Amino acid sequence: MKLNNRDYICPVEAVIDILGGKWKLLILRELMSGTKRFSQLRRAIPNITQKMLSKQLRELEERGIVKRTVYPQVPPKVEYSLTPIGKKLSKVFDAMHQWGAEYIKTYLR
């Protein structure tokens, strides 16, 4: 299977490439609850720099996971939301939440 000019052995490898990294899952977690402005994402993820948030949002937009909407007003208003394929990640996040809660309860007490 080929994506972004790369050959993948399996779909999981593609998912890791698309969603991997320290910040993308945290950004997506915030967008699961609805449309957000850049400043809202910045406040929700306090340790991310402005530059890194911009970079990660741009990559998620390029990959069709996040939609960026610019409103023609002064000052400019920009909002970020999940695309239909991005919204399908909600089941993945639910499963990760359940797994994480179980892991914490069992191994991190």
Secondary structure as GFF3:
##gff-version 3
##sequence-region A 1 109
A	DSSP	beta_strand	2	3	.	.	.	ID=ss1
A	DSSP	beta_strand	6	7	.	.	.	ID=ss2
A	DSSP	alpha_helix	11	19	.	.	.	ID=ss3
A	DSSP	alpha_helix	24	31	.	.	.	ID=ss4
A	DSSP	beta_strand	36	37	.	.	.	ID=ss5
A	DSSP	alpha_helix	38	44	.	.	.	ID=ss6
A	DSSP	alpha_helix	50	62	.	.	.	ID=ss7
A	DSSP	beta_strand	66	71	.	.	.	ID=ss8
A	DSSP	beta_strand	77	82	.	.	.	ID=ss9
A	DSSP	alpha_helix	84	87	.	.	.	ID=ss10
A	DSSP	alpha_helix	90	107	.	.	.	ID=ss11
###
